[in-house]
Amino acid sequence: MNKNLGSLPDISEIMSKSQEDRIITFRRFFADLRLSRLYFQLTVLDYFSGKEKPDNKNNFSKELENFVSYYDKMDIWLDKLTKEGIYSEFRDQCYKEIEAIKVIIQSYEIRMKD
């Protein structure tokens, strides 16, 4: 797996934690995803700006494949969360993350208008 993509949290480890600690784990997971997207953005910018580097296109393609593979693995991970009965906790944290991201997007949109 790509060095920029973190690993998915271990389900058995999550299950051994209290609900409060699981929430912390999920929030940390979302923070890792945000960081991964920023690293990916750097790869995209390298691709756009580095015509003198012939491997930029290959690096971009590889990073994109790694992202797709990671999200395919996430489907399996989400199924495991569901089977363990804690998907609803994760989903609740997703909703909170969505709201936080909407605020960030709104802030960017306001700045872009100026």
C-alpha positions as CSV (number, residue, x, y, z in Angstrom):
1,M,0.0,0.0,0.0
2,N,1.0,3.5,-0.7
3,K,3.1,5.2,2.0
4,N,0.6,8.1,1.9
5,L,-2.4,6.0,2.7
6,G,-2.7,4.8,6.2
7,S,-3.9,1.4,7.0
8,L,-7.5,0.7,8.0
9,P,-8.0,0.4,11.7
10,D,-7.9,-3.2,13.0
11,I,-11.5,-4.3,13.7
12,S,-10.5,-6.6,16.6
13,E,-8.6,-3.7,18.2
14,I,-11.6,-1.4,17.7
15,M,-13.9,-3.9,19.3
16,S,-11.7,-4.1,22.4
17,K,-12.1,-0.4,23.0
18,S,-14.7,1.6,24.8
19,Q,-17.2,3.5,22.7
20,E,-15.4,6.8,23.5
21,D,-12.1,5.3,22.4
22,R,-13.7,3.9,19.2
23,I,-14.9,7.4,18.4
24,I,-11.3,8.7,18.9
25,T,-10.1,6.0,16.6
26,F,-12.7,6.9,13.9
27,R,-11.7,10.6,14.1
28,R,-8.1,9.8,13.8
29,F,-8.9,7.6,10.8
30,F,-10.7,10.6,9.1
31,A,-7.7,12.8,9.9
32,D,-5.4,10.3,8.2
33,L,-7.7,10.3,5.2
34,R,-7.5,14.0,4.9
35,L,-3.7,13.9,5.1
36,S,-3.6,11.2,2.4
37,R,-5.7,13.4,0.1
38,L,-3.2,16.2,0.6
39,Y,-0.3,13.9,-0.3
40,F,-2.3,12.9,-3.4
41,Q,-2.8,16.5,-4.2
42,L,1.0,16.9,-4.2
43,T,1.2,14.0,-6.6
44,V,-1.3,15.7,-8.9
45,L,0.6,19.0,-8.8
46,D,3.8,17.2,-9.5
47,Y,2.2,15.6,-12.5
48,F,0.8,19.0,-13.7
49,S,4.0,20.9,-13.2
50,G,6.8,18.5,-13.9
51,K,7.0,18.1,-17.6
52,E,10.8,17.7,-17.3
53,K,10.3,14.6,-15.1
54,P,9.2,11.6,-17.3
55,D,8.2,9.5,-14.4
56,N,5.5,12.0,-13.2
57,K,2.8,10.3,-15.2
58,N,3.7,6.9,-13.9
59,N,3.8,8.1,-10.4
60,F,0.4,9.7,-10.8
61,S,-1.1,6.5,-12.3
62,K,0.4,4.4,-9.5
63,E,-0.9,6.7,-6.8
64,L,-4.4,6.7,-8.4
65,E,-4.3,2.9,-8.5
66,N,-3.3,2.8,-4.9
67,F,-6.2,5.0,-3.9
68,V,-8.7,2.8,-5.8
69,S,-7.3,-0.3,-4.2
70,Y,-7.5,1.3,-0.8
71,Y,-11.1,2.2,-1.2
72,D,-11.9,-1.3,-2.5
73,K,-10.5,-2.6,0.8
74,M,-12.6,-0.2,2.7
75,D,-15.8,-1.9,1.4
76,I,-14.6,-5.1,3.1
77,W,-13.7,-3.2,6.3
78,L,-17.1,-1.5,6.4
79,D,-18.8,-4.9,6.0
80,K,-16.8,-6.1,9.0
81,L,-17.9,-3.1,11.1
82,T,-21.5,-3.9,10.2
83,K,-21.1,-7.6,11.2
84,E,-19.6,-6.5,14.5
85,G,-22.5,-4.2,15.2
86,I,-20.6,-1.0,15.4
87,Y,-21.2,0.5,12.0
88,S,-23.8,2.9,13.4
89,E,-21.1,4.4,15.6
90,F,-18.9,4.8,12.6
91,R,-21.7,6.2,10.5
92,D,-22.5,8.8,13.2
93,Q,-18.9,10.0,13.1
94,C,-19.1,10.1,9.3
95,Y,-22.1,12.5,9.6
96,K,-20.1,14.7,12.0
97,E,-17.1,14.7,9.6
98,I,-19.4,15.6,6.7
99,E,-20.6,18.6,8.6
100,A,-17.1,19.7,9.5
101,I,-16.0,19.3,5.8
102,K,-19.0,21.4,4.7
103,V,-17.8,24.2,7.0
104,I,-14.3,24.0,5.5
105,I,-15.8,24.0,1.9
106,Q,-18.0,27.0,2.7
107,S,-14.9,28.8,4.1
108,Y,-13.0,28.1,0.9
109,E,-15.9,29.2,-1.3
110,I,-16.2,32.5,0.5
111,R,-12.4,33.1,0.1
112,M,-12.6,32.2,-3.6
113,K,-15.2,34.9,-4.2
114,D,-13.1,37.6,-2.8
